[in-house]
Amino acid sequence: MKIDLKQQVIIDISIIAVNLNENHSSGINWQNFNLDFASTTQNGQNSFIQLQSGQGFVKNLGLRVNINFNSVLNFLSQNGKNFTLFLYDLGFILMEVQMNKTKFFRLSHIYVSLFFLPVALLYSISGVAYIFGIKDDVFATKMQYEVNATLIKGQEEQMLLQILSEQNIKIPSNTKLRNDRKQGGISLGGIHYSINAKQQDPQTLIIKTTTRSLLGDMILLHKDKGGWYFSVLGVGFGIALAFLYLSGLMITLFASKKDRNPQLIVLALGVLTCLVLGYLSV
């Protein structure tokens, strides 16, 4: 199978080398091995030390875009007892491809993280608060008014706005009426400031105003009770969160080889913990 160098970035081949005939190469016709190099030259008298300094028997590689990497492996497997190939330049090219991919994931990870940092803080703070039983009315300012009035069906909005104006009650920016299933009656306003009006009896109208705190607003935004535009941002954050974890995983797998085994163990523990606790909680 032919492996595309542009995709094969996880093989560490900065050195595939050792020696031949006491650190010297001799009589190897590299063109016969179909290594897919644009041009190769050989000096049979160059030592391994000279190869490390860039004076090797493989020079001017001029590598093509698609390198038949398996041809290198086949050569080593067929001639490993007699020859060893030192591909210093090829190692650097592989490293450069790997660095470019890693740089893309790293920069994408950084900029996406910075853009969605406020949303991440909002969701994390409000989510933890909600888990601990803090509701959206925490620190809210509530007022109640009792008015002698009757809302006529079909004229509720016009009459309620007039009553609010007469009672010097602040009118919210959103005056569209909606049925309030939680409190009963009708409500208007947004999540920060809202008004509920409920007919207590044919002659008495109870008006309640609620001004929520910042934390209360955050909790309701987390619960998708705000405008559609923040909902779009929330969906974007969900997609970005998946991207951030995937890009972080790519950086871990492709860039950080030193501690790869502990990282994979931690990843496996995280997956196992999530599955077990999720199963026990449902």
FENBELPE-V540626 format. One record per residue. N is the residue number from 1. PHI is phi in degrees with one decimal (none if undefined). OMEGA is omega in whole degrees, 0 to 359 (999 if undefined). D_CENTER is the distance of its C-alpha to the mean C-alpha in Angstrom with 2 decimals. Layout:
BEGIN
((N | PHI | OMEGA | D_CENTER) (N | PHI | OMEGA | D_CENTER))
END
This chain:
BEGIN
((1 | none | 180 | 32.99) (2 | -85.0 | 183 | 32.04) (3 | -103.9 | 180 | 28.75) (4 | -81.5 | 181 | 27.06) (5 | -59.1 | 182 | 26.43) (6 | -63.2 | 181 | 23.52) (7 | -105.8 | 183 | 21.70) (8 | -91.5 | 186 | 23.45) (9 | -119.5 | 186 | 21.76) (10 | -101.7 | 179 | 21.73) (11 | -87.0 | 180 | 25.51) (12 | -85.8 | 182 | 26.88) (13 | -133.9 | 176 | 30.12) (14 | -60.4 | 172 | 30.75) (15 | -140.6 | 166 | 34.19) (16 | -117.5 | 193 | 35.90) (17 | -155.8 | 155 | 39.29) (18 | -167.4 | 187 | 42.29) (19 | -147.2 | 175 | 45.85) (20 | -153.3 | 177 | 48.75) (21 | 51.4 | 178 | 52.41) (22 | 60.9 | 175 | 52.03) (23 | 65.2 | 175 | 49.03) (24 | -129.3 | 174 | 50.49) (25 | -104.4 | 180 | 49.67) (26 | -153.7 | 170 | 52.54) (27 | 67.0 | 180 | 53.34) (28 | -99.8 | 176 | 49.86) (29 | -94.7 | 187 | 49.52) (30 | -65.0 | 181 | 45.76) (31 | -66.0 | 182 | 46.22) (32 | -77.5 | 186 | 47.47) (33 | -98.1 | 174 | 44.25) (34 | 50.7 | 179 | 42.23) (35 | -82.1 | 176 | 39.31) (36 | 63.4 | 174 | 38.35) (37 | -93.6 | 179 | 38.81) (38 | -65.8 | 176 | 40.17) (39 | -155.0 | 177 | 42.77) (40 | -136.3 | 175 | 43.62) (41 | -132.3 | 184 | 46.51) (42 | -140.6 | 169 | 47.99) (43 | -123.6 | 186 | 50.29) (44 | -68.1 | 183 | 51.70) (45 | -101.7 | 181 | 52.86) (46 | -76.7 | 182 | 49.58) (47 | -88.2 | 179 | 48.67) (48 | -62.1 | 178 | 45.35) (49 | -64.1 | 177 | 45.37) (50 | -64.5 | 178 | 45.95) (51 | -62.9 | 179 | 43.10) (52 | -62.9 | 180 | 40.73) (53 | -86.8 | 175 | 41.99) (54 | 91.9 | 180 | 41.18) (55 | -107.6 | 190 | 44.71) (56 | -80.8 | 180 | 44.08) (57 | -80.1 | 173 | 45.54) (58 | -113.7 | 183 | 42.38) (59 | -125.5 | 174 | 42.22) (60 | 47.7 | 188 | 41.05) (61 | -60.6 | 181 | 38.56) (62 | 50.5 | 188 | 37.38) (63 | -63.1 | 177 | 34.72) (64 | -78.9 | 182 | 33.92) (65 | -61.6 | 181 | 30.50) (66 | -102.8 | 181 | 30.71) (67 | -101.4 | 177 | 32.20) (68 | -78.1 | 185 | 33.78) (69 | -64.3 | 179 | 32.32) (70 | -63.9 | 179 | 34.20) (71 | -65.2 | 176 | 37.41) (72 | -65.7 | 180 | 36.80) (73 | -64.2 | 178 | 36.21) (74 | -63.0 | 178 | 39.28) (75 | -60.6 | 181 | 41.35) (76 | -65.7 | 181 | 40.45) (77 | -69.3 | 182 | 41.16) (78 | -80.4 | 187 | 44.47) (79 | -122.4 | 185 | 45.68) (80 | -62.5 | 182 | 44.03) (81 | -76.4 | 185 | 47.42) (82 | -112.3 | 185 | 48.92) (83 | -127.5 | 169 | 46.29) (84 | -136.6 | 188 | 42.94) (85 | -103.7 | 177 | 40.79) (86 | -105.7 | 183 | 39.28) (87 | -116.6 | 183 | 36.47) (88 | -65.6 | 182 | 35.47) (89 | -66.2 | 179 | 34.37) (90 | -62.3 | 177 | 32.40) (91 | -60.0 | 179 | 30.50) (92 | -64.8 | 179 | 29.57) (93 | -65.7 | 177 | 28.45) (94 | -60.3 | 179 | 26.19) (95 | -64.2 | 180 | 24.80) (96 | -65.8 | 177 | 24.29) (97 | -60.8 | 180 | 22.39) (98 | -63.3 | 181 | 20.19) (99 | -64.6 | 179 | 19.72) (100 | -63.4 | 178 | 18.86) (101 | -64.2 | 180 | 16.09) (102 | -64.6 | 179 | 14.81) (103 | -62.8 | 178 | 15.27) (104 | -60.6 | 180 | 13.26) (105 | -64.5 | 182 | 10.13) (106 | -67.3 | 180 | 11.06) (107 | -65.8 | 177 | 11.84) (108 | -60.4 | 179 | 8.88) (109 | -59.7 | 183 | 6.78) (110 | -65.6 | 186 | 9.69) (111 | -69.9 | 177 | 10.33) (112 | -65.3 | 178 | 7.24) (113 | -62.5 | 181 | 7.41) (114 | -65.3 | 182 | 11.08) (115 | -64.8 | 185 | 11.21) (116 | -94.4 | 180 | 9.62) (117 | -58.3 | 178 | 11.34) (118 | -59.9 | 180 | 14.41) (119 | -66.7 | 179 | 12.90) (120 | -62.5 | 178 | 11.17) (121 | -64.7 | 179 | 14.67) (122 | -60.1 | 182 | 16.45) (123 | -67.6 | 182 | 14.90) (124 | -69.5 | 181 | 15.29) (125 | -65.4 | 182 | 18.83) (126 | -66.8 | 179 | 20.04) (127 | -65.6 | 178 | 18.77) (128 | -63.9 | 179 | 20.55) (129 | -61.0 | 181 | 23.54) (130 | -67.2 | 178 | 23.85) (131 | -61.5 | 180 | 23.79) (132 | -85.5 | 172 | 26.67) (133 | 88.1 | 178 | 28.62) (134 | -82.5 | 184 | 28.20) (135 | -99.6 | 184 | 28.64) (136 | -70.8 | 180 | 28.16) (137 | -92.6 | 179 | 31.79) (138 | -63.4 | 180 | 31.39) (139 | 59.8 | 181 | 33.44) (140 | -76.7 | 175 | 34.22) (141 | -101.8 | 183 | 37.54) (142 | -119.5 | 178 | 39.60) (143 | -128.7 | 179 | 42.92) (144 | -131.0 | 180 | 45.38) (145 | -126.4 | 177 | 48.19) (146 | -115.3 | 186 | 51.08) (147 | -124.3 | 174 | 52.63) (148 | -81.0 | 182 | 55.70) (149 | -161.0 | 178 | 54.34) (150 | -131.1 | 178 | 53.70) (151 | -81.7 | 180 | 50.93) (152 | -86.9 | 181 | 52.39) (153 | -58.7 | 182 | 50.35) (154 | 94.4 | 180 | 49.06) (155 | -123.3 | 186 | 49.46) (156 | -58.6 | 185 | 47.04) (157 | -62.8 | 181 | 44.75) (158 | -62.1 | 182 | 47.66) (159 | -68.7 | 181 | 49.61) (160 | -65.6 | 178 | 46.74) (161 | -62.6 | 178 | 45.83) (162 | -65.7 | 179 | 49.51) (163 | -63.9 | 179 | 49.78) (164 | -60.9 | 179 | 46.78) (165 | -64.6 | 180 | 48.37) (166 | -66.9 | 181 | 51.74) (167 | -89.7 | 181 | 50.34) (168 | 56.0 | 176 | 48.37) (169 | -96.8 | 182 | 45.12) (170 | -57.3 | 179 | 42.04) (171 | -94.1 | 180 | 40.86) (172 | -68.2 | 181 | 37.07) (173 | -67.0 | 178 | 35.60) (174 | -94.8 | 184 | 34.70) (175 | -101.8 | 179 | 38.11) (176 | -73.9 | 182 | 37.25) (177 | -79.3 | 176 | 38.73) (178 | -146.9 | 177 | 37.06) (179 | -70.3 | 182 | 38.42) (180 | -99.4 | 182 | 37.24) (181 | -73.9 | 182 | 37.04) (182 | -79.6 | 183 | 36.27) (183 | -100.0 | 187 | 39.12) (184 | 85.5 | 180 | 41.29) (185 | 73.5 | 181 | 42.79) (186 | -125.7 | 181 | 40.81) (187 | -136.7 | 174 | 38.12) (188 | -148.5 | 181 | 36.82) (189 | 109.2 | 180 | 34.34) (190 | -108.9 | 183 | 30.67) (191 | -77.3 | 180 | 28.73) (192 | -79.0 | 180 | 29.96) (193 | -130.8 | 182 | 33.59) (194 | -140.7 | 180 | 35.21) (195 | -129.0 | 175 | 38.76) (196 | -118.7 | 179 | 40.19) (197 | -123.8 | 183 | 43.75) (198 | -137.8 | 179 | 45.68) (199 | -77.8 | 180 | 49.31) (200 | -73.0 | 174 | 50.89) (201 | -150.1 | 184 | 54.26) (202 | -55.7 | 184 | 55.93) (203 | -112.9 | 186 | 56.76) (204 | -122.1 | 178 | 53.92) (205 | -113.8 | 178 | 50.39) (206 | -98.2 | 180 | 47.86) (207 | -114.3 | 179 | 45.17) (208 | -120.4 | 176 | 42.25) (209 | -112.2 | 180 | 39.81) (210 | -131.1 | 174 | 36.54) (211 | -113.8 | 186 | 34.67) (212 | -84.9 | 177 | 31.48) (213 | -80.5 | 179 | 29.97) (214 | -61.4 | 180 | 26.62) (215 | -64.5 | 177 | 25.29) (216 | -63.0 | 176 | 26.85) (217 | -61.2 | 181 | 25.20) (218 | -63.4 | 180 | 21.75) (219 | -64.0 | 180 | 22.53) (220 | -70.0 | 175 | 23.72) (221 | -64.5 | 177 | 20.73) (222 | -62.0 | 181 | 18.60) (223 | -85.8 | 177 | 21.12) (224 | 61.7 | 177 | 20.82) (225 | -101.7 | 180 | 24.37) (226 | -92.8 | 180 | 23.91) (227 | -71.9 | 184 | 24.08) (228 | -65.6 | 183 | 22.25) (229 | -65.7 | 176 | 20.50) (230 | -73.1 | 175 | 18.51) (231 | -62.9 | 177 | 17.80) (232 | -62.3 | 178 | 16.26) (233 | -62.8 | 178 | 14.05) (234 | -64.3 | 177 | 13.15) (235 | -64.0 | 177 | 12.32) (236 | -60.7 | 178 | 10.14) (237 | -65.8 | 178 | 8.29) (238 | -61.5 | 178 | 8.14) (239 | -65.7 | 180 | 6.85) (240 | -63.1 | 180 | 4.14) (241 | -62.3 | 177 | 3.60) (242 | -63.3 | 179 | 4.33) (243 | -63.5 | 182 | 2.95) (244 | -62.3 | 179 | 1.88) (245 | -69.0 | 179 | 4.76) (246 | -67.6 | 179 | 6.25) (247 | -65.7 | 175 | 6.52) (248 | -62.4 | 177 | 7.77) (249 | -66.2 | 178 | 9.93) (250 | -64.2 | 178 | 11.19) (251 | -61.4 | 180 | 12.14) (252 | -64.1 | 185 | 13.82) (253 | -73.5 | 187 | 15.67) (254 | -97.1 | 188 | 16.77) (255 | -105.9 | 187 | 17.32) (256 | -98.5 | 181 | 18.29) (257 | -90.5 | 186 | 21.29) (258 | -61.8 | 183 | 23.32) (259 | -111.6 | 186 | 21.74) (260 | -65.2 | 182 | 20.20) (261 | -61.7 | 175 | 22.44) (262 | -60.3 | 179 | 21.74) (263 | -65.7 | 179 | 17.97) (264 | -66.0 | 177 | 18.49) (265 | -64.7 | 178 | 20.91) (266 | -62.9 | 177 | 18.59) (267 | -60.6 | 179 | 15.97) (268 | -63.2 | 178 | 18.95) (269 | -63.7 | 178 | 20.20) (270 | -63.5 | 178 | 17.03) (271 | -63.1 | 181 | 17.19) (272 | -63.7 | 179 | 20.93) (273 | -62.3 | 180 | 20.85) (274 | -61.8 | 182 | 18.58) (275 | -66.1 | 183 | 20.88) (276 | -66.8 | 181 | 24.06) (277 | -66.5 | 176 | 23.46) (278 | -64.7 | 179 | 22.19) (279 | -64.7 | 181 | 25.31) (280 | -72.2 | 185 | 27.57) (281 | -93.6 | 183 | 26.30) (282 | -92.2 | 999 | 26.91))
END
